Amino acid sequence: MLGYLTTDAKIAPALLRKVFGPTVDASFNAVTIDDHTSTNDTAVLLASGAGATVAGDRDVAKFKAALDEVWAGPAGPGGARKRPRGDS
């Protein structure tokens, strides 16, 4: 599975990695098929820096909440689901 997300947020690369890692671990990396995770999945988040600055605790919390909501899709309702073999 490949996942790409872009944002215009102006956010420091280190902060972006700090926020993105746990979000992906709890959603994208939680997807399993027949009790197996894929070794070839990629999740990418690109920030152009053309928009609002994300720096303070409040801004970071809002950005993280939005990121969690978007990335919940692959592992949440309507996204990829664990299905028994032969089920469609």
Residue pairs with C-beta under 8 A, 6 or more apart in sequence:
1 28
1 31
1 38
1 41
1 42
1 74
1 80
2 41
2 42
3 28
3 41
3 42
3 43
3 44
3 71
3 74
4 44
4 46
5 43
5 44
5 45
5 46
5 67
5 70
5 71
6 45
6 46
6 47
6 48
7 45
7 46
7 47
7 48
7 51
8 47
8 48
8 49
8 50
8 51
8 52
9 47
9 49
9 51
9 52
9 53
9 54
9 63
10 47
10 49
10 50
10 51
10 52
10 53
10 54
11 19
11 47
11 49
11 53
11 54
11 55
11 63
12 55
15 54
15 55
15 60
16 45
16 47
19 60
19 63
19 64
19 67
20 43
20 45
20 67
23 64
23 67
23 68
23 71
24 43
24 71
26 68
26 75
27 68
27 71
27 72
27 73
27 74
27 75
27 76
28 41
28 43
28 71
28 74
28 75
29 37
29 41
29 43
30 75
31 37
31 38
31 41
31 74
31 75
31 79
31 80
31 82
32 82
33 80
33 82
33 83
34 82
34 83
34 84
34 85
35 82
43 71
45 67
52 59
53 59
54 60
54 63
72 79
73 79
74 80
